[in-house]
Amino acid sequence: MRFTYVTLFPNLISPYFEDSILKRAKNNKKIEIDFKNPRDFTKNKHNKVDDYQAGGGAGLLMYPQPLCDLLNDLKKKSPHVHIVFPTPSGKPFRQIDAKRLAKKEHIVFVSGRYEGIDERVIEEYAHEVFSIGDYVLTGGELASLVMSDAIARNVKGVLGNENSLDEESFEDGVLEAPSFTKPNIFKKSAIPSEFLKGNHAIICTLKKEMSGLKTKYFRPDLFLRNVKGK
Ligand code: 6GU
């Protein structure tokens, strides 16, 4: 899997791949990353990438030409890229999207800064437009990283133990059951006793019950979606 980040600020992104699982994945060539800077495609003296909004409105927007030249260049070199625009006005990014996108060869994340990107660029180039939640970030970089991380861990060979991909939150549309490790008693609080007895059928039933309760309590929206079978 190759991730290309189109960003004015590559330094916001690159350190995330310098530690832990994604560092190993990069070293093992399970994932490859590179960066393209729209500023390198400007044609004006001061390498300006932003401009005032048509019709007024607070803040500046990234205007089309540098981004379009950059993306045309990218598509010419890699015709099969899947281009993603992170924006708070996109559709919600979910676990099923992470799994689906993990099968792509090459994903490009186009991060806007300032108040965002001229809509015509998104119309022209986006294969998908995602939001990572109902809040506004200062730019698309963090959102791109969030999505890349969720995608990368579904790429074959990235996680040490592929079993960790089963049984996790959202796998069956429910939150993961609580889990415990040693010590058996921590600050007067004991691990549920069945967990220590080792009857896996009982533990499995218990976990399913806890999973359901947790989902109902913290995510009534997910719970109802399951009840309705959507
Ligand atoms: Cl994808 N981008 C930005 N800038 N803000 C966000 C977001 C994305 N998702 C939620 N907030």
Boltz pocket constraint, residues with backbone or C-beta under 6 A from the ligand:
constraints:
  - pocket:
      binder: B
      contacts: [[A, 85], [A, 86], [A, 87], [A, 88], [A, 112], [A, 130], [A, 131], [A, 132], [A, 133], [A, 134], [A, 135], [A, 136], [A, 137], [A, 138], [A, 139], [A, 140], [A, 143], [A, 144]]
      max_distance: 6.0
